C-alpha cells in the first residue's frame, strides 16, 4: 500500500518537482553517509606528547610516509587507537622520536687539536647531564627532565668544593612523590663523584620543590612511611583473627628531628697500664794507699800499718723509672634525624555478634583474655619499648554499620563496548544535526511540494465540472472492485473518485476505455 502511494505521488509530479525531490533525497543520503562515516571512525589515542619541535616534525614525517591519519593537538600527536601500539614499535625501530638529550656522543666531536681543558670539562659535564636526563626520562611516569650539575669555581685558596645538582622533571599525570624524588637523588648522587644525596634538589615542574638541600622535610616523610608500614602490619595481623574491616589501627610516631654529635671520653682510675720502663745501675770503686796516722795498730807487728797502710771504697747505685697510663675510652656518637622518640598505638576492635534462639543478633565485647592476647601481638609487631614511653591502647567497641554510598555497579548494554566519552558525544552531536536537517529542512520542503501538487494547475489530474451522481460513483467503484461500504460516507464523492483514480490508474484507464466502447456500440 505504501509503495503504491509513493508511486502514485511520483507520477503526479512534473519534471521540475521530480528533480527537486531527487536532489533532496541525494542530499539526505550524503548527509547520512557523512554522519555514518564520522561515527564509524576509530577513536584517536595519544601517540606522543611533550616532544620538541624537531622531534615532533620527524614523527609526523614518518606518519605521512606510512599514510597514517594523525591529528595534532597542541604538543600532542594523536593517531587511531587500534594502530597506536603498532606505530610506537615501528617508530622505535626507526629511532624515533629522536632523543633531544645529547649524551657521551658529544665527546666524539672533540679532537686533540684546539681543545683546551676548560672546553673538555664543559663538554664532559654537558654529556653527563644528558646521560642522566636520558635515564630519568626512561621512567614511564616522567615526560621530560633536565639536569644541572654545578662544580663551582676552583680558586687558589679553594680546593675541596662539593658539587651540587638540581633536577627538574615534568610528570605524565600525577605529581612526583617523595619516594620517586629520593630515588632520583640517589641516581644523580651516585653518578657524580663527591656528591651526596643531600646536595641534589628535585623540582616538579607543576608542583614546585619536592626535595631541597635541607633535610627538614625528610624526617616527616620518613615518619609517614614508617607509620603507614606499622599500621598496615598491625591491620594485617588483626584481620587474620577478627576479619577484614573489623579493626581500626592508628599509629602516631614522635620522631627525632635534630642532629647531634656526642663525644665521650672515659678514664678508669682503677686500671693502669705500664707504657714505659727504664732501669739505670751505677757502680763506683775507690782505693787510697797513702800512709795513715800513728795508731795503736801501728805498734803491733802484724798491724794494719805494717804494709804502709791502704784504704778501698766500693759504691753501687741502682735507679729504675716506670711510666704508667690510666685506661681511657674515647667514643664519638653521631645521631641524625629519624629515630623514634615515642610511639603511641590505638587499636579499636569490633565485638562478637551472638545469634539468639529467636534469630536476633546480640552484640557483646570480646573477653579480657582475648584482648590481652591481641595486645601482646600488637606489642611485638610495633616494637614496643616501655623505657621509651610508648603507649598501646586496645579496646573492643561496637562498630556502627556504614550505609552504602551510591548504587551497585551492574553490567549494562554498553558495559563491554569500547566507546569512550568523546566518541559518544560525537555520535550524539551528529544525530542531533541529522534530526535538525530532517525536521527543519527536508520536512518543510516535502510539505511545500505536496501543497503545490494539490493546488489548481499543478499538473495533477483534476476532475472539475459537475459532481458525479452517486450511482455513477458506485458503478465506477464496482468496476474497480471496491465496495462503497468500506469507504467513509462523509467523504466528498469527487474527492473519493480522484483518490481512487490516483491509486488505480491502470484499472481506471481500462474502465474508462470500456465505457467509451459501450457508448459507441449503440450508435
Secondary structure as the mmCIF struct_conf table of DSSP 4:
data_model
#
loop_
_struct_conf.conf_type_id
_struct_conf.id
_struct_conf.beg_label_comp_id
_struct_conf.beg_label_asym_id
_struct_conf.beg_label_seq_id
_struct_conf.end_label_comp_id
_struct_conf.end_label_asym_id
_struct_conf.end_label_seq_id
HELX_RH_AL_P HELX_RH_AL_P1 UNK A 2 UNK A 11
TURN_TY1_P TURN_TY1_P1 UNK A 12 UNK A 12
BEND BEND1 UNK A 13 UNK A 13
HELX_RH_AL_P HELX_RH_AL_P2 UNK A 15 UNK A 40
BEND BEND2 UNK A 41 UNK A 41
HELX_LH_PP_P HELX_LH_PP_P1 UNK A 42 UNK A 43
STRN STRN1 UNK A 44 UNK A 49
BEND BEND3 UNK A 50 UNK A 50
HELX_RH_AL_P HELX_RH_AL_P3 UNK A 53 UNK A 65
TURN_TY1_P TURN_TY1_P2 UNK A 66 UNK A 67
STRN STRN2 UNK A 70 UNK A 73
TURN_TY1_P TURN_TY1_P3 UNK A 74 UNK A 75
STRN STRN3 UNK A 76 UNK A 80
HELX_RH_3T_P HELX_RH_3T_P1 UNK A 81 UNK A 83
HELX_RH_AL_P HELX_RH_AL_P4 UNK A 84 UNK A 93
TURN_TY1_P TURN_TY1_P4 UNK A 94 UNK A 95
BEND BEND4 UNK A 97 UNK A 97
HELX_LH_PP_P HELX_LH_PP_P2 UNK A 98 UNK A 99
BEND BEND5 UNK A 100 UNK A 101
HELX_RH_3T_P HELX_RH_3T_P2 UNK A 104 UNK A 109
BEND BEND6 UNK A 112 UNK A 114
HELX_RH_AL_P HELX_RH_AL_P5 UNK A 117 UNK A 137
TURN_TY1_P TURN_TY1_P5 UNK A 138 UNK A 138
BEND BEND7 UNK A 139 UNK A 139
TURN_TY1_P TURN_TY1_P6 UNK A 140 UNK A 141
STRN STRN4 UNK A 142 UNK A 150
STRN STRN5 UNK A 155 UNK A 155
TURN_TY1_P TURN_TY1_P7 UNK A 156 UNK A 157
STRN STRN6 UNK A 158 UNK A 158
STRN STRN7 UNK A 164 UNK A 171
BEND BEND8 UNK A 172 UNK A 174
HELX_LH_PP_P HELX_LH_PP_P3 UNK A 175 UNK A 177
HELX_RH_AL_P HELX_RH_AL_P6 UNK A 178 UNK A 191
BEND BEND9 UNK A 192 UNK A 192
TURN_TY1_P TURN_TY1_P8 UNK A 193 UNK A 194
HELX_RH_3T_P HELX_RH_3T_P3 UNK A 197 UNK A 199
STRN STRN8 UNK A 200 UNK A 204
TURN_TY1_P TURN_TY1_P9 UNK A 205 UNK A 207
STRN STRN9 UNK A 208 UNK A 211
BEND BEND10 UNK A 213 UNK A 214
HELX_RH_AL_P HELX_RH_AL_P7 UNK A 216 UNK A 242
TURN_TY1_P TURN_TY1_P10 UNK A 244 UNK A 245
BEND BEND11 UNK A 246 UNK A 246
STRN STRN10 UNK A 247 UNK A 255
STRN STRN11 UNK A 260 UNK A 288
BEND BEND12 UNK A 290 UNK A 290
HELX_LH_PP_P HELX_LH_PP_P4 UNK A 291 UNK A 294
HELX_RH_3T_P HELX_RH_3T_P4 UNK A 296 UNK A 299
BEND BEND13 UNK A 300 UNK A 300
TURN_TY1_P TURN_TY1_P11 UNK A 301 UNK A 302
BEND BEND14 UNK A 303 UNK A 303
HELX_RH_3T_P HELX_RH_3T_P5 UNK A 304 UNK A 307
BEND BEND15 UNK A 308 UNK A 308
STRN STRN12 UNK A 311 UNK A 335
TURN_TY1_P TURN_TY1_P12 UNK A 337 UNK A 338
STRN STRN13 UNK A 340 UNK A 349
STRN STRN14 UNK A 352 UNK A 355
HELX_LH_PP_P HELX_LH_PP_P5 UNK A 356 UNK A 356
TURN_TY1_P TURN_TY1_P13 UNK A 357 UNK A 358
BEND BEND16 UNK A 359 UNK A 359
STRN STRN15 UNK A 361 UNK A 364
HELX_LH_PP_P HELX_LH_PP_P6 UNK A 365 UNK A 367
HELX_RH_AL_P HELX_RH_AL_P8 UNK A 368 UNK A 382
TURN_TY1_P TURN_TY1_P14 UNK A 383 UNK A 383
TURN_TY1_P TURN_TY1_P15 UNK A 386 UNK A 389
STRN STRN16 UNK A 391 UNK A 396
HELX_LH_PP_P HELX_LH_PP_P7 UNK A 398 UNK A 405
BEND BEND17 UNK A 406 UNK A 406
TURN_TY1_P TURN_TY1_P16 UNK A 413 UNK A 416
HELX_RH_AL_P HELX_RH_AL_P9 UNK A 421 UNK A 437
HELX_RH_PI_P HELX_RH_PI_P1 UNK A 438 UNK A 442
HELX_RH_AL_P HELX_RH_AL_P10 UNK A 443 UNK A 454
BEND BEND18 UNK A 455 UNK A 455
TURN_TY1_P TURN_TY1_P17 UNK A 456 UNK A 457
BEND BEND19 UNK A 458 UNK A 460
BEND BEND20 UNK A 465 UNK A 466
HELX_LH_PP_P HELX_LH_PP_P8 UNK A 467 UNK A 469
HELX_RH_AL_P HELX_RH_AL_P11 UNK A 470 UNK A 480
TURN_TY1_P TURN_TY1_P18 UNK A 481 UNK A 481
HELX_RH_3T_P HELX_RH_3T_P6 UNK A 484 UNK A 486
BEND BEND21 UNK A 487 UNK A 487
TURN_TY1_P TURN_TY1_P19 UNK A 489 UNK A 490
BEND BEND22 UNK A 491 UNK A 491
HELX_RH_AL_P HELX_RH_AL_P12 UNK A 493 UNK A 503
HELX_RH_AL_P HELX_RH_AL_P13 UNK A 505 UNK A 522
#
